[in-house]
């Protein structure tokens, strides 16, 4: 399936998201604690203690998530934003890959991924100026056969004492990685 077909299929689905998920604390079990530790070692740039609990998401046949940002701006999340900051970055860990479909597409970048089991994907949701990174818009394409299981980890901005400078010294720019 081409990128254009994935985006078209995604936009014709009636619901924003078709998936089952649950929140799990980083230390809930030894395996989740080990995963949390491994991710912290893999991503020393971040203090993952400042992240939300893991969200384990199961996409069955037809499961998808329409194009969206992992950067909430609605009034319901205002108190969380004030206390913890917005979602500076998203980490996805692939536990099971769909037999067909289920890719991850970045609509503004016109890029799609079909990650393998064990792959870890990271992207930034905001700029160094704490503004929405428009290029981070993404979608989970429909699972056509089998099922896909991923773990999402959203890293909050408060408590992240680091600075990423781009070539133009105006702060971090997602385009620097193209």
C-alpha positions in Angstrom: 0.0 0.0 0.0 1.4 3.4 -1.0 1.6 6.3 1.4 -1.2 8.1 -0.4 -3.4 5.0 -0.1 -2.7 4.8 3.6 -3.6 8.4 4.2 -6.8 8.0 2.1 -7.9 4.9 4.0 -7.1 6.6 7.3 -9.2 9.6 6.5 -12.2 7.6 5.4 -12.5 5.7 8.7 -15.4 6.9 10.8 -13.8 6.9 14.2 -10.7 8.7 15.4 -9.3 5.6 17.0 -10.1 1.9 17.0 -7.9 0.1 19.5 -7.8 -1.3 23.0 -5.4 0.1 25.5 -4.4 0.1 29.2 -2.2 2.2 31.3 0.6 0.4 33.3 3.0 1.9 35.8 6.6 1.8 34.9 7.4 -0.5 37.9 4.2 -2.5 37.9 6.0 -5.8 37.1 9.6 -6.8 36.7 9.3 -6.9 32.9 7.9 -3.3 32.8 10.5 -2.1 35.2 13.2 -3.7 33.0 11.8 -2.1 29.9 11.7 1.3 31.6 15.3 0.9 32.7 16.4 -0.2 29.2 14.6 2.8 27.7 16.2 5.2 30.2 19.6 3.8 29.2 18.8 4.1 25.5 17.5 7.7 25.9 19.8 9.4 28.4 18.8 12.8 27.0 15.5 12.5 28.9 14.5 11.9 32.5 11.9 9.2 31.9 10.6 9.6 35.5 8.9 12.7 34.0 6.9 10.6 31.6 3.3 9.3 31.7 2.7 5.6 32.6 3.2 3.1 29.7 0.1 2.7 27.5 -0.1 -0.7 26.0 -2.2 -0.5 22.8 -3.7 -3.4 20.9 -4.9 -2.8 17.3 -7.0 -5.7 16.0 -8.1 -6.1 12.3 -9.4 -2.7 11.3 -7.7 -1.0 14.2 -6.2 2.4 13.5 -5.6 5.9 14.8 -6.5 8.9 12.6 -3.9 11.6 12.0 -3.2 13.6 15.2 -0.6 15.3 17.4 0.7 14.0 20.7 0.6 17.6 22.0 -2.8 18.2 23.7 -4.0 21.8 23.8 -7.6 21.3 25.1 -8.9 22.9 28.3 -9.4 19.5 29.9 -5.6 19.0 30.1 -4.7 22.5 31.3 -4.0 21.4 34.9 -1.8 18.6 33.8 0.1 21.0 31.5 0.7 23.4 34.3 2.0 20.7 36.6 3.9 18.4 34.2 4.3 20.3 31.0 3.2 19.1 27.6 4.4 15.9 25.8 7.9 16.9 24.6 8.4 13.5 22.9 6.8 10.2 22.1 8.4 6.8 22.4 6.9 3.7 20.7 8.1 0.2 21.4 6.8 -2.5 19.0 5.7 -5.7 20.7 3.9 -7.3 17.8 3.7 -6.4 14.1 0.6 -6.8 12.1 0.8 -9.4 9.3 -0.5 -6.7 6.9 -1.1 -3.0 7.3 -0.7 -1.2 10.6 2.1 1.1 9.6 3.0 4.4 11.2 2.7 7.4 8.9 3.9 11.0 9.5 1.5 12.8 7.3 3.3 16.2 7.1 6.6 14.5 6.3 5.0 12.1 3.8 6.9 9.3 5.4 5.7 5.9 6.6 7.3 3.2 8.8 6.7 -0.5 9.2 8.8 -1.2 12.3 9.7 -4.7 13.4 9.2 -6.3 16.8 11.6 -4.8 19.2 12.0 -1.5 17.3 11.9 1.7 19.3 10.7 4.9 17.6 11.2 8.4 19.0 10.0 11.7 17.8 9.6 15.2 19.2 6.1 16.8 19.6 7.3 20.3 20.5 10.0 22.7 19.6 12.6 23.9 22.1 10.3 26.9 22.5 7.6 24.6 23.8 5.4 25.1 20.7 3.7 22.4 18.7 6.0 20.7 16.2 3.7 20.6 13.2 5.8 18.0 11.4 5.0 15.5 14.2 1.5 14.8 13.0 1.1 11.1 12.6 -1.3 8.2 12.3 -1.6 4.4 12.9 -2.7 3.0 9.6 -5.4 0.3 9.6 -4.4 -3.3 10.4 -5.5 -5.4 7.5 -4.5 -8.8 8.8 -3.3 -10.0 12.2 -2.9 -7.5 15.0 -0.4 -5.0 16.2 0.6 -4.3 19.8 2.7 -1.3 20.8 3.7 0.5 24.0 3.5 4.2 24.0 5.5 6.4 26.4 4.9 10.1 26.4 7.7 12.2 27.9 6.6 15.4 29.7 8.5 18.6 29.3 8.7 19.8 33.0 12.0 18.6 34.6 13.8 18.0 31.3 16.9 20.1 31.7 18.5 20.0 28.2 18.9 22.1 25.2 19.0 21.0 21.6 20.4 23.7 19.3 19.9 23.6 15.5 22.3 24.8 12.9 20.6 28.2 12.9 20.8 28.5 16.7 17.1 29.3 17.0 16.5 26.1 18.9 15.6 22.6 18.0 14.1 22.1 14.5 12.6 18.7 13.5 13.8 19.4 9.9 17.4 19.1 11.1 16.9 15.3 11.0 15.8 15.1 7.4 
